[in-house]
Amino acid sequence: DKQTYGPENAVVSVDADAKTVTLASGQKIEYGALISTLPLDIMCRWVGREDWADRLSHSSSHIIGLGIRGAAPHGKKCWLYYPEDDCPFYRTTVFSHYAKKNCPDESARLPTLCKGDGSAPDSAAEAEGPYWSLMFEVSESQAWKAVNQESVTLGGTGGSWPKVVLDTMQGAINTQLITADAEIVSIYHRRLEHGYPTPSLARDGVLEEALPFLQSKGIWSRGRFGSYKYEVANQDHSLMLGVECADNIMFGTKELTLHYPDIVNKKKNTELTYLSKGQLKK
């Protein structure tokens, strides 16, 4: 009952001196200790430190998905990396391999939206599966790597999408992930402004000032973008950042993951071993 969701509950500002959070609805919430996963550059601007925010760097991510009729032709491959320049994406995941329910049932009848090259299909009639899917990740950087987001219209009923979607489809053909005549039954695109916190020469200097300053105001800025450390920004790291942050607030314990990435990334778990579901060996 203390969890709130929805656009009206989005945080739009933080008053660090008054220790209040303002939501989109206009509601103000007072706090004693605030754990924030908000991107640190945004938080710095909210507390009037644009100079810190301007010295932090990040890249954006475009997530593009294709649903395809047929059987996946790539064996047991899961993650594939592409350093070449014949495609806009740097990584592809054969998403359908992770769970059968990531795709519709084979008996589901779906129309073909377009072909793999974006042209109109030979037939738009509904047909059964099987189905498989690919997820592509395309990086974007204002300074180093622009992404074409002009709208283009695909053939058939493929609809209108940013040009990067069509470029990704062509890249998938170039890298032999799909064929030009592949039957595309679904398309997805989402742009994430904050995709990766980028390590830079200025970053550590900002963190040495910004994180203690915010903590002095009762704000623990933690997480992938909250603490802006790419080297401890995976899901497992982010979980431990939250656990150790809560322990620090409650008991004053050290935050090893935040302050000592080189140690935690080399450390193996020898303290706790799971014997079976619900049991721990100490």
Rosetta silent file (secondary structure, phi, psi, omega in degrees, C-alpha in Angstrom):
SEQUENCE: DKQTYGPENAVVSVDADAKTVTLASGQKIEYGALISTLPLDIMCRWVGREDWADRLSHSSSHIIGLGIRGAAPHGKKCWLYYPEDDCPFYRTTVFSHYAKKNCPDESARLPTLCKGDGSAPDSAAEAEGPYWSLMFEVSESQAWKAVNQESVTLGGTGGSWPKVVLDTMQGAINTQLITADAEIVSIYHRRLEHGYPTPSLARDGVLEEALPFLQSKGIWSRGRFGSYKYEVANQDHSLMLGVECADNIMFGTKELTLHYPDIVNKKKNTELTYLSKGQLKK
SCORE:     score description
SCORE:     0.000 S_00000001
   1 L     0.000   -9.976  178.315    0.000    0.000    0.000 S_00000001
   2 L   -98.083    4.492  178.083    3.063    2.262    0.186 S_00000001
   3 L   -99.952  134.313 -179.740    3.980    1.658   -3.459 S_00000001
   4 L  -127.338  139.824 -178.390    2.693    4.065   -6.088 S_00000001
   5 L  -132.809  170.952  176.982    2.847    3.719   -9.855 S_00000001
   6 L   103.610  158.043 -176.400    1.644    5.592  -12.914 S_00000001
   7 H   -61.299  -28.864 -179.760    2.621    8.844  -14.664 S_00000001
   8 H   -69.615  -16.562 -179.644    0.949   10.969  -12.002 S_00000001
   9 H  -102.942   10.868  176.435    3.432    9.559   -9.482 S_00000001
  10 L   -67.775  139.241  177.791    6.547   10.349  -11.503 S_00000001
  11 E   -77.924  127.436 -178.367    9.078   12.416   -9.563 S_00000001
  12 E  -111.229  -16.487  176.364    9.517   15.807  -11.220 S_00000001
  13 E  -165.278  158.074  176.082   11.777   17.551   -8.705 S_00000001
  14 E  -131.193  127.825  174.413   13.658   17.134   -5.443 S_00000001
  15 E   -99.927  100.080 -174.011   14.238   19.916   -2.924 S_00000001
  16 L   -67.428  -30.518 -179.588   17.401   18.739   -1.180 S_00000001
  17 L   -76.154  -41.537  179.842   17.311   21.468    1.469 S_00000001
  18 L   -84.888   -8.459 -177.397   13.650   20.977    2.409 S_00000001
  19 L    53.847   54.842  176.850   13.967   17.185    1.941 S_00000001
  20 E  -132.415  146.327  175.819   10.833   16.960   -0.178 S_00000001
  21 E  -112.184  133.176  178.093   10.026   15.141   -3.399 S_00000001
  22 E  -107.234  129.746  179.355    7.425   16.590   -5.778 S_00000001
  23 E   -95.359  166.466 -179.568    5.363   14.248   -7.962 S_00000001
  24 L   -60.321  -28.172  179.408    3.740   15.005  -11.316 S_00000001
  25 L   -73.176  -10.860 -175.872    0.387   15.154   -9.529 S_00000001
  26 L    98.279  -12.214  179.491    1.666   18.052   -7.427 S_00000001
  27 L   -65.409  139.930  176.377    1.866   15.963   -4.268 S_00000001
  28 E  -112.277  134.848 -179.065    4.883   16.642   -2.070 S_00000001
  29 E  -121.438  126.209  176.575    6.450   13.880    0.024 S_00000001
  30 E   -84.903  150.308  178.769    8.870   14.548    2.865 S_00000001
  31 L  -139.175  155.920  171.498   11.743   12.155    3.480 S_00000001
  32 L   -97.599  -50.752  174.990   14.419   11.491    6.039 S_00000001
  33 L  -129.079  129.497 -176.493   16.609    9.297    3.858 S_00000001
  34 E  -117.766  120.814  172.275   16.004    9.048    0.119 S_00000001
  35 E   -95.262  118.147 -175.352   17.390    6.226   -2.045 S_00000001
  36 E  -118.192  127.989  171.731   17.404    7.508   -5.610 S_00000001
  37 L  -102.924    8.082  176.096   18.090    5.526   -8.793 S_00000001
  38 L   -58.630  140.943  175.969   17.395    8.639  -10.877 S_00000001
  39 L   -50.614  131.988 -174.068   20.270    9.365  -13.298 S_00000001
  40 H   -59.912  -34.146 -179.800   22.828   11.341  -11.356 S_00000001
  41 H   -63.974  -35.766  177.040   23.119   14.014  -14.053 S_00000001
  42 H   -69.088  -45.633  179.263   19.399   14.777  -13.673 S_00000001
  43 H   -60.109  -40.559  179.542   19.629   14.848   -9.878 S_00000001
  44 H   -61.480  -39.009  178.039   22.620   17.192  -10.066 S_00000001
  45 H   -67.193  -36.879 -179.650   20.620   19.625  -12.199 S_00000001
  46 H   -65.458  -30.925 -179.486   17.717   19.441   -9.760 S_00000001
  47 L   -96.865   13.858  173.360   19.967   20.452   -6.878 S_00000001
  48 L    82.898   17.695 -179.947   21.507   23.293   -8.869 S_00000001
  49 L  -113.821   65.584  177.589   24.815   21.679   -9.807 S_00000001
  50 H   -60.100  -28.425 -179.533   24.734   21.820  -13.601 S_00000001
  51 H   -63.080  -36.563  175.539   28.534   21.919  -13.547 S_00000001
  52 H   -70.127  -45.973 -177.646   28.610   18.350  -12.227 S_00000001
  53 H   -58.790  -40.708 -176.913   25.922   17.181  -14.632 S_00000001
  54 L   -68.064  -17.011 -178.922   27.751   18.613  -17.640 S_00000001
  55 L   -97.206    1.459  175.906   30.865   16.588  -16.800 S_00000001
  56 L   -98.864  142.267 -176.711   29.055   13.249  -16.778 S_00000001
  57 E  -120.884  143.642  175.146   28.750   11.274  -20.014 S_00000001
  58 E  -148.375  160.732  172.999   26.260    8.647  -21.134 S_00000001
  59 E  -112.993  156.686  177.346   25.095    6.927  -24.288 S_00000001
  60 E  -100.304  162.120 -178.086   21.524    6.232  -25.340 S_00000001
  61 E  -128.761  138.051  170.600   20.135    2.883  -26.477 S_00000001
  62 E  -108.310  121.674  177.594   17.664    1.877  -29.165 S_00000001
  63 E  -103.238  121.514 -175.484   15.998   -1.477  -28.485 S_00000001
  64 E  -125.326  131.533 -179.552   14.573   -3.035  -31.637 S_00000001
  65 E  -122.811  142.440  174.460   12.654   -6.290  -31.836 S_00000001
  66 E  -127.220  129.137  170.645   11.584   -8.439  -34.760 S_00000001
  67 E  -101.051  131.199 -170.048    9.124  -11.331  -34.609 S_00000001
  68 E  -129.358  139.210  176.067    9.614  -13.736  -37.501 S_00000001
  69 E   -80.076  138.056  179.540    7.598  -16.650  -38.842 S_00000001
  70 L   122.623 -176.358  177.846    9.509  -19.913  -39.068 S_00000001
  71 L   -96.994  140.762  179.516   12.030  -21.851  -36.994 S_00000001
  72 L   -60.141  127.800 -176.262   15.115  -20.101  -35.616 S_00000001
  73 L   -93.902   13.034 -169.409   18.047  -20.998  -37.906 S_00000001
  74 L  -112.002   25.855  175.962   20.825  -20.190  -35.437 S_00000001
  75 L    58.717 -130.679 -178.121   21.108  -23.322  -33.324 S_00000001
  76 L  -101.308   13.926  179.638   21.758  -22.571  -29.657 S_00000001
  77 L   -62.724  139.614 -179.690   23.243  -19.128  -30.189 S_00000001
  78 L  -118.589  -64.900  178.976   21.944  -16.577  -27.674 S_00000001
  79 E  -108.474  131.878  178.612   24.021  -13.373  -27.617 S_00000001
  80 E  -129.396  135.328 -177.919   25.929  -12.283  -30.699 S_00000001
  81 E  -109.163  145.067 -173.771   28.251   -9.276  -30.967 S_00000001
  82 L  -133.318   96.175  177.021   28.886   -7.252  -34.130 S_00000001
  83 L   -83.618   -8.419 -176.266   31.905   -4.915  -34.316 S_00000001
  84 L   -72.158  169.208 -177.602   31.627   -4.599  -38.116 S_00000001
  85 L  -102.010   15.531  179.101   30.245   -1.554  -39.922 S_00000001
  86 L   -95.388   11.324  177.190   27.668   -3.407  -42.040 S_00000001
  87 L  -154.184  150.698 -178.301   24.984   -3.126  -39.357 S_00000001
  88 L   -81.436  -16.227 -174.701   23.949   -0.434  -36.846 S_00000001
  89 L   -92.735  150.958  176.950   23.635   -2.798  -33.871 S_00000001
  90 L  -102.708  -16.445 -179.271   26.438   -3.972  -31.617 S_00000001
  91 E  -148.996  143.795  175.477   24.559   -6.878  -30.046 S_00000001
  92 E  -130.822  140.229  176.018   21.723   -9.200  -30.969 S_00000001
  93 E  -118.961  128.796  173.205   19.859  -11.609  -28.720 S_00000001
  94 L   -78.613   85.238 -167.752   17.907  -14.575  -30.048 S_00000001
  95 H   -63.002  -31.853 -177.975   15.133  -13.689  -27.630 S_00000001
  96 H   -67.612  -17.044  179.440   12.926  -16.665  -28.460 S_00000001
  97 H   -72.328  -21.486 -172.014   15.583  -19.042  -27.122 S_00000001
  98 L   -79.703  -28.586  178.700   15.110  -17.842  -23.554 S_00000001
  99 L  -163.422  137.570 -179.071   11.496  -18.915  -23.120 S_00000001
 100 H   -60.574  -32.985 -177.540    8.888  -20.476  -25.360 S_00000001
 101 H   -77.921    0.540  172.088    6.354  -17.908  -24.201 S_00000001
 102 H   -71.394  -10.290  177.430    8.490  -15.104  -25.613 S_00000001
 103 L  -127.917  158.745  175.305    6.710  -15.946  -28.874 S_00000001
 104 L   -63.790  159.838  176.072    3.079  -16.716  -29.715 S_00000001
 105 L   -61.075  150.084 -177.915    1.975  -20.327  -29.790 S_00000001
 106 L   -57.680  -28.028 -177.424    2.685  -22.112  -33.063 S_00000001
 107 L   -80.933  -10.904 -179.849   -1.049  -22.370  -33.720 S_00000001
 108 L   -65.094  134.695 -179.272   -1.533  -18.592  -33.494 S_00000001
 109 L  -101.428  117.275 -177.619   -2.463  -17.121  -36.858 S_00000001
 110 E  -126.784  147.699  175.803   -0.745  -13.811  -37.584 S_00000001
 111 L   -79.267  154.292  172.621   -0.493  -11.679  -40.721 S_00000001
 112 L   -84.172  120.913 -178.510    2.877  -10.922  -42.295 S_00000001
 113 L   -74.661  -45.751 -179.705    3.519   -7.209  -41.825 S_00000001
 114 E  -163.694  175.919  175.421    6.389   -6.962  -44.279 S_00000001
 115 E   -85.805  173.339 -178.951    9.407   -8.838  -45.571 S_00000001
 116 L   -61.682  -26.461  178.033   12.810   -8.844  -43.948 S_00000001
 117 L   -91.558    7.351  177.659   13.990   -6.035  -46.231 S_00000001
 118 L    88.558   -1.821  179.956   10.984   -3.874  -45.335 S_00000001
 119 L   -83.196  170.500 -178.047    9.127   -4.433  -48.602 S_00000001
 120 L   -67.392  143.375  179.728    5.505   -5.553  -48.913 S_00000001
 121 L   -73.967  160.728  176.000    4.842   -9.263  -48.321 S_00000001
 122 L   -65.352  -32.533  177.936    3.656  -11.588  -51.051 S_00000001
 123 L  -147.985  137.064  177.722    0.553  -12.175  -48.939 S_00000001
 124 L   -99.138    9.010 -178.769   -0.787  -10.459  -45.840 S_00000001
 125 L   -65.685  145.452  177.724   -3.133  -13.340  -45.051 S_00000001
 126 L   -65.117  142.664  179.407   -2.999  -14.717  -41.526 S_00000001
 127 E  -148.288  160.298 -179.751   -1.001  -17.917  -41.152 S_00000001
 128 L   -78.614  171.692  177.924    0.236  -20.177  -38.364 S_00000001
 129 L   -80.057 -154.408   13.208    3.741  -20.335  -36.911 S_00000001
 130 L   -75.087  173.831 -178.526    6.141  -21.420  -35.601 S_00000001
 131 E  -131.569  153.155  172.004    7.711  -18.106  -34.601 S_00000001
 132 E  -142.360  170.539 -172.905   11.093  -16.872  -33.397 S_00000001
 133 E  -148.001  155.435  177.751   12.420  -13.452  -32.436 S_00000001
 134 E  -128.796  142.333  172.793   15.467  -11.229  -32.339 S_00000001
 135 E  -120.159  128.338 -178.177   16.301   -8.270  -30.096 S_00000001
 136 E  -112.866  146.690  176.078   18.845   -5.718  -31.319 S_00000001
 137 E  -121.947  123.762 -179.059   20.686   -3.046  -29.343 S_00000001
 138 E  -119.589  125.911 -179.571   21.882    0.093  -31.109 S_00000001
 139 E   -89.291  150.574  178.758   23.972    2.669  -29.267 S_00000001
 140 E  -136.483  134.032  177.323   23.627    6.413  -29.779 S_00000001
 141 E  -137.290  129.410 -179.194   25.971    9.168  -28.706 S_00000001
 142 L   -59.475  -36.926 -174.981   25.496   12.858  -29.416 S_00000001
 143 L   -85.534  -32.560 -167.791   29.228   13.361  -29.760 S_00000001
 144 L  -122.294  -25.490 -173.374   30.328   10.172  -31.473 S_00000001
 145 E  -147.433   98.009  177.690   27.514    8.110  -32.993 S_00000001
 146 L   -78.681  152.610  177.255   24.364    9.605  -34.430 S_00000001
 147 L  -124.735  129.885 -178.335   21.328    7.408  -35.118 S_00000001
 148 L   -73.428  113.405 -178.587   18.904    8.183  -37.949 S_00000001
 149 L  -112.712   13.538  175.506   15.494    8.683  -36.351 S_00000001
 150 L   -64.897  144.343 -175.704   13.662   10.166  -39.347 S_00000001
 151 E   -74.967  135.126  173.670   10.372    8.408  -39.945 S_00000001
 152 E  -129.846  152.493  179.674   10.147    5.866  -42.764 S_00000001
 153 E  -108.723  125.665  178.911    7.188    3.781  -43.868 S_00000001
 154 L   -81.953  163.169  178.469    7.658    0.069  -44.447 S_00000001
 155 L   -72.608  170.771 -178.942    5.834   -1.870  -47.107 S_00000001
 156 L    61.944 -133.063  176.946    2.635   -3.822  -46.507 S_00000001
 157 L  -109.042   30.131 -178.921    1.227   -3.101  -43.062 S_00000001
 158 L   -66.360  -24.325  177.034    4.676   -2.686  -41.508 S_00000001
 159 L    83.782 -176.499 -179.566    3.816    0.852  -40.444 S_00000001
 160 E  -102.592  135.863 -176.541    6.032    3.900  -39.875 S_00000001
 161 E  -144.086  161.665  171.159    9.174    3.668  -37.757 S_00000001
 162 E   -59.305  146.793 -176.193   12.402    5.570  -37.142 S_00000001
 163 H   -54.877  -27.997 -179.109   14.891    4.890  -39.961 S_00000001
 164 H   -61.041  -26.651  177.775   17.106    2.970  -37.522 S_00000001
 165 H   -66.946  -47.160  177.937   14.518    0.164  -37.552 S_00000001
 166 H   -64.921  -39.764  177.690   14.839   -0.278  -41.326 S_00000001
 167 H   -61.396  -36.935  178.992   18.629    0.055  -41.045 S_00000001
 168 H   -67.979  -40.684  177.711   18.582   -2.704  -38.428 S_00000001
 169 H   -61.750  -42.288  177.173   16.529   -4.974  -40.681 S_00000001
 170 H   -66.223  -39.350  176.961   19.039   -4.433  -43.493 S_00000001
 171 H   -62.521  -35.764  178.087   21.879   -5.051  -41.056 S_00000001
 172 H   -65.927  -33.759  175.643   20.241   -8.317  -40.019 S_00000001
 173 H   -70.290  -44.869 -179.260   20.253   -9.351  -43.682 S_00000001
 174 H   -59.042  -35.226 -177.160   23.880   -8.271  -44.119 S_00000001
 175 L   -95.671    8.412  175.307   24.943  -10.380  -41.130 S_00000001
 176 L    63.965   28.230  172.802   22.832  -13.363  -42.233 S_00000001
 177 L   -77.598  -38.882  176.039   20.583  -13.239  -39.189 S_00000001
 178 L  -134.820  170.209  175.240   17.509  -13.100  -41.429 S_00000001
 179 L  -103.697  163.067 -178.756   16.845  -13.276  -45.152 S_00000001
 180 L   -62.944  -28.721 -178.504   15.397  -10.514  -47.314 S_00000001
 181 L   -99.243   14.690  177.132   12.188  -12.506  -47.775 S_00000001
 182 L   -57.315  145.587 -179.668   11.740  -13.351  -44.076 S_00000001
 183 E   -91.849  105.079 -178.650    8.141  -12.984  -42.891 S_00000001
 184 E   -86.940  121.530 -177.441    8.087  -10.257  -40.234 S_00000001
 185 E  -109.206  -11.667  175.941    5.024  -10.579  -37.981 S_00000001
 186 E  -156.361  149.162 -179.639    5.907   -8.020  -35.295 S_00000001
 187 E  -136.766  139.819 -179.425    8.157   -4.981  -34.893 S_00000001
 188 E  -137.471  143.104  173.411    9.207   -3.151  -31.724 S_00000001
 189 E  -148.885  135.781  173.981   11.283   -0.027  -31.084 S_00000001
 190 E  -147.516  135.065  176.370   12.069    1.919  -27.947 S_00000001
 191 E  -104.397  129.540  176.414   14.695    4.581  -27.310 S_00000001
 192 E  -109.156  115.834 -178.961   16.220    4.874  -23.849 S_00000001
 193 E   -57.586  -47.836  178.614   17.889    8.225  -23.238 S_00000001
 194 E  -100.406   98.967  179.218   20.088    6.757  -20.514 S_00000001
 195 E   -98.031  -53.213 -179.096   21.446    3.475  -21.863 S_00000001
 196 E  -135.750  131.537  169.871   24.996    3.236  -20.528 S_00000001
 197 E   -73.841  124.846 -174.556   26.927    5.433  -18.076 S_00000001
 198 E   -94.826  120.018  174.714   30.139    6.198  -19.958 S_00000001
 199 L   -61.487  137.717 -179.745   33.403    6.203  -17.987 S_00000001
 200 L  -145.212  168.477  179.640   35.311    9.408  -18.653 S_00000001
 201 L   -64.484  -27.861 -176.978   38.304   11.299  -17.289 S_00000001
 202 L   -86.671  -16.985 -169.010   35.975   13.706  -15.498 S_00000001
 203 H   -58.812  -53.254 -174.110   33.646   11.109  -13.969 S_00000001
 204 H   -61.267  -35.726  177.467   35.495   10.126  -10.801 S_00000001
 205 H   -63.065  -39.285  177.334   36.104   13.758   -9.891 S_00000001
 206 H   -65.822  -47.032 -177.126   32.376   14.447  -10.150 S_00000001
 207 H   -62.793  -36.411  179.971   31.440   11.367   -8.102 S_00000001
 208 H   -64.417  -24.766  177.842   33.913   12.277   -5.351 S_00000001
 209 H   -97.477  -46.153 -170.289   32.064   15.570   -4.918 S_00000001
 210 H   -71.034  -46.302 -175.762   28.480   14.828   -5.899 S_00000001
 211 H   -64.134  -46.901  175.860   27.753   11.596   -4.013 S_00000001
 212 H   -63.201  -36.948  178.251   28.957   12.856   -0.592 S_00000001
 213 H   -60.971  -48.609 -179.813   27.175   16.176   -1.148 S_00000001
 214 H   -63.125  -40.289  179.959   23.879   14.450   -1.900 S_00000001
 215 H   -64.270  -32.813  177.001   24.332   12.095    1.041 S_00000001
 216 H   -66.238  -20.119  177.396   24.840   15.100    3.313 S_00000001
 217 L   -97.506    8.551  178.877   21.370   16.172    2.150 S_00000001
 218 L    84.141   19.109 -179.230   19.880   12.753    2.930 S_00000001
 219 E  -116.282  117.353  174.743   20.026   11.467   -0.657 S_00000001
 220 E   -99.706  102.897 -178.487   21.737    8.163   -1.419 S_00000001
 221 E   -90.123  110.218 -171.914   22.124    8.175   -5.224 S_00000001
 222 L  -139.402  163.680  178.026   22.697    4.557   -6.213 S_00000001
 223 L   109.945 -178.076 -176.394   22.183    2.108   -9.072 S_00000001
 224 L   -50.197  -49.026  179.114   23.267    1.833  -12.697 S_00000001
 225 L  -107.124  -14.390  178.093   22.806    5.555  -13.307 S_00000001
 226 L   -66.089  -40.963  178.367   22.346    6.697   -9.729 S_00000001
 227 L  -106.756   -4.461  167.081   26.015    6.151   -8.959 S_00000001
 228 L    60.960   26.003  178.880   27.139    6.305  -12.621 S_00000001
 229 L  -107.407  105.132 -178.150   29.749    3.550  -12.355 S_00000001
 230 H   -61.174  -31.317 -176.647   29.592    1.299  -15.408 S_00000001
 231 H   -70.062  -15.422  172.862   31.957   -1.179  -13.756 S_00000001
 232 H  -132.672   60.057 -174.602   29.306   -1.938  -11.116 S_00000001
 233 L  -127.605    7.223  175.018   26.165   -1.387  -13.200 S_00000001
 234 L   -74.342  174.196 -179.316   24.925   -4.884  -14.035 S_00000001
 235 H   -61.321  -41.979 -179.580   21.749   -6.259  -12.467 S_00000001
 236 H   -65.983  -40.468  175.874   23.670   -8.169   -9.806 S_00000001
 237 H   -61.009  -46.954 -176.281   25.708   -5.085   -8.959 S_00000001
 238 H   -61.970  -36.751  176.218   22.607   -2.900   -8.807 S_00000001
 239 H   -60.964  -47.789 -178.546   20.923   -5.335   -6.429 S_00000001
 240 H   -69.217  -32.647  175.197   23.897   -5.226   -4.066 S_00000001
 241 H   -59.149  -39.822  178.248   24.126   -1.444   -4.352 S_00000001
 242 H   -68.743  -44.318  179.941   20.562   -1.311   -3.031 S_00000001
 243 H   -61.813  -49.219 -176.649   21.155   -3.826   -0.254 S_00000001
 244 H   -69.651  -30.364  176.283   24.360   -2.159    0.923 S_00000001
 245 H   -65.354  -46.668  178.646   22.797    1.298    0.655 S_00000001
 246 H   -61.428  -41.400  178.380   19.899    0.275    2.916 S_00000001
 247 H   -64.178  -37.041  179.269   22.352   -1.286    5.381 S_00000001
 248 H   -65.530  -41.785  178.978   24.415    1.903    5.359 S_00000001
 249 H   -65.049  -44.012 -174.961   21.372    4.028    6.144 S_00000001
 250 H   -79.070  -39.607 -169.548   20.153    1.702    8.891 S_00000001
 251 H  -126.844   -3.663  179.368   23.430    0.516   10.440 S_00000001
 252 L    75.538   17.233 -178.116   26.246    2.607    9.000 S_00000001
 253 L   -74.336  160.141 -178.422   27.896   -0.384    7.301 S_00000001
 254 L   -68.638  149.106  175.188   30.354   -0.029    4.423 S_00000001
 255 L  -105.189   88.329 -173.317   29.142    0.006    0.833 S_00000001
 256 H   -66.335  -42.529 -175.944   31.697   -2.305   -0.768 S_00000001
 257 H   -63.051  -40.731 -178.757   30.140   -2.511   -4.228 S_00000001
 258 H   -69.162  -46.752 -169.606   30.015    1.258   -4.636 S_00000001
 259 H   -93.633  -19.266 -176.303   33.429    2.124   -3.271 S_00000001
 260 L  -132.558   63.359 -179.250   35.523   -0.934   -4.139 S_00000001
 261 H   -56.014  -38.791 -177.429   34.534   -2.238   -7.603 S_00000001
 262 H   -63.933  -30.392  179.711   37.906   -3.917   -8.131 S_00000001
 263 H   -77.605  -49.783 -175.143   37.401   -5.996   -5.001 S_00000001
 264 H   -68.789  -29.503 -179.828   33.799   -7.062   -5.522 S_00000001
 265 H   -74.473  -19.208  177.138   34.334   -7.897   -9.186 S_00000001
 266 H   -96.934  -16.347 -171.098   37.114  -10.339   -8.276 S_00000001
 267 L   -77.092  135.288  174.450   35.408  -11.720   -5.184 S_00000001
 268 L  -102.706  146.807  179.179   33.791  -15.150   -5.231 S_00000001
 269 L   -75.717  111.071  175.462   30.912  -16.055   -2.956 S_00000001
 270 L  -119.773    0.429 -176.144   32.238  -18.421   -0.306 S_00000001
 271 L   -87.916  -40.920 -175.183   30.000  -17.298    2.530 S_00000001
 272 L  -124.832  132.063  177.293   26.590  -18.565    1.408 S_00000001
 273 E  -129.078  128.122  178.660   25.774  -21.685   -0.584 S_00000001
 274 E   -82.003  119.023  178.193   22.276  -22.673   -1.668 S_00000001
 275 E   -83.282  -47.249  177.241   21.677  -26.362   -0.920 S_00000001
 276 E  -159.032  176.698 -176.732   18.106  -26.475   -2.191 S_00000001
 277 L   -57.093  122.570  176.333   15.123  -24.200   -2.501 S_00000001
 278 L    85.675    2.272 -179.357   14.624  -22.313    0.732 S_00000001
 279 E  -124.348  140.737  178.489   17.796  -23.634    2.424 S_00000001
 280 E  -123.839  139.181  172.974   21.115  -21.944    2.966 S_00000001
 281 E   -98.824  120.874 -178.327   24.414  -23.443    4.021 S_00000001
 282 L  -100.817    0.000    0.000   26.222  -20.977    6.253 S_00000001
